[in-house]
Amino acid sequence: MSTREEIEALIDATATGDRSAFAALYGHTSAKLFGVVLRILKSDTETEEAVQEIYLKIWRNADRYRAGGYSPMTWLITIARNHAIDKLRARRATGAGLSEAEEIADVTPGPEALAMASSDRARIVNCFGQLPLDRAEAVRRAYLQGETYAELAARFEVPLNTMRTWLRRSLLKLKECLSE
């Protein structure tokens, strides 16, 4: 596992066009980003394609990362999550669904998914457990399943601004809990 400083240095070097730093950044972070995207898209093939597109975005936008703000992994995961959600929404908009073969594919987690789920899982579950059930469900639906604020507001029968407040406050509580 790389430290925050190491990943920041790799992003900085990538911003200058250093291909070896970019390759190292990919090596240190691709498994995590693959897992984030796979959770949203639920298709290995689509996830592999999306991860390639995500690293192109990272290559082109590495100069936009600012050290001292969010952690570099948060920045990378945000890019990955947003890209995956955009692909998911585009799939929904075009009505493109899974092929019959994908619908019957084996959904058991592979070794990469099992490795990623190990140590952080217990902390995350504990922190989610500290949120009210409806807030935790709203966060899961927004950030793991790609539902929009409007969809969530309708689902939970609350005004749109209330849903935004729920999500913002819930994320702040999760961040606080995970940083303890």
N, C-alpha and C positions, 0 to 999 in steps of 0.2 A: 504494500500500500504506500502510495506517495504522500508526502506531506503537502500541506496547503502551499508552502513556499515553493516546493519543487514544481507543483502544477502551475502556480503563478509564473514562475520563471519560464516554463515551457510555453505558456500562452504568450508571454512577452516576446520570446524568441520567434514564435510562430508569426507574430505580428510583423516581424522584420523580414519574413519570407524564408526563415530557416526550416528547410524540409526535414532535416534530421530531428529537430525539436518537435515538429509536427508529428512525425512518425512515433516519437517517444510519447507525446501527449496522447496519441491514439492508443498506443500500447497500454498506457496507465489508466485510461478512462473508458475505453470502448465497451468493456463488459458491463459496467454500470449503466452507461447510456443505452446499451442494447436492452437491458432489463427494464429500464423505464419505458422505452418505446414499445417493447413487447407486451407489457401490461396494458397499454392503451390499445394497440392495434390487434393483438391476439393472433398474429400470423407471422411465422418465422420469415417467410419470403418477403412480405411487405415490410417487416421490421428491418431486414438486412438492407433493402433498398433505401428505406428512410434513414438509417444510420449513415449510409454513404452520403446522402444529401445533407444530413446534419453536419458531418465533418467538412463538407464543402462550405457550408455557412460559417463554421468555426474558422476555417482557413481565411475566408474573405473578411470576417469581422473580428478577428483576434485583437485588432488595434482598438476596439471599442471596450474591451474589458478594462476595468479600473481596479487595480489592487487596493485593498484597504476597505472596500465596500463589502459586497457579498463575497462569500467564499468562492473560489474558482469552480468548485464542483456545483455549487448552486447555480452559477452562471451557465455552466455547460448543461446541467439538467434542465434548466429553464428553456434553453434553446431546443433541446431534444423534446421536452414535453410539449412545447408550443407547436413544433413541427408535426409531431405525432397527432396532436389534436386537430391541426389543420387538415391532415390527411384523412383522419376519421370523419371530420365534418364534410370534406369533399366527397368521400365515399357515400355518406348519407344523402348528400344533395343530389348526386347522380343516380342514386338508387342501386349503386354497385354493391352487391353482397358477396358473400363467400361462395366459392364454387362448391359443388357437391363434395368433391374430394376433400376440400378444406374443412367442411362441416363434420366429416367423419374422421378427421385426423386425430392422432393420439395427442391428448392434451396434458399428459403427465409431464411434470417439469423435468428438464434435462439437468445435467450436472452444473451448468453455468447458473441456472436459476436457483438450484439448491444451494450453491455456494454463496450467492448473493443474499439469500434469505436468512443466513445464519445469525450473526451477532446483532445486527441492527434491528432485526425484526422484533425482538422482545421489547426493546426500548420504544419503538414506534407503537407497538400494540399498547404498551403501558400508557403512553402519552395520549393516544386516541381514547383510551378508557377514561381519561380524566375529563374529556369533553362530554357535554350532553349528547345523548344518542342521535337526536336530529341534526345537531351541528356536525358530528363526526360523519354521519351519512352524507350530508351535503358536501363536505370536503372531499370524501371519497368519490362522489359522483362528479364533482367539478374537476378534480385534478387527476383522477385515475380513469374516469370514463368519458371525460370531455363534454359533459352537459354544460349548457350555457347558463348564465345567471337567470335569464328569463325562464328557461325550462325548470330550473330548480325552484324559482319563486312560485311557479305554477304547481309544481309537485308538492311543495310544503305549504302551499296556500298562504304565502306571506308576500308583502309588497317587495318589489325589485330592490329598493334601497335597503330594506331589512335583510334580504339575502346577501347583499354585498357586505353589510356590516357583520353578519354571522360569519361569513367566510374570512374576512379580514381579521376579526377578533380570534377566530379559531386558529388561524395560521400563526398569529402572534403567540397564542397559548402553546401551540405545538413547538414553535421555535424556542420559547422559553423553557419548556419541559425538556426538549432534546439537548439544550445547551447546559443543563445541570450536571 
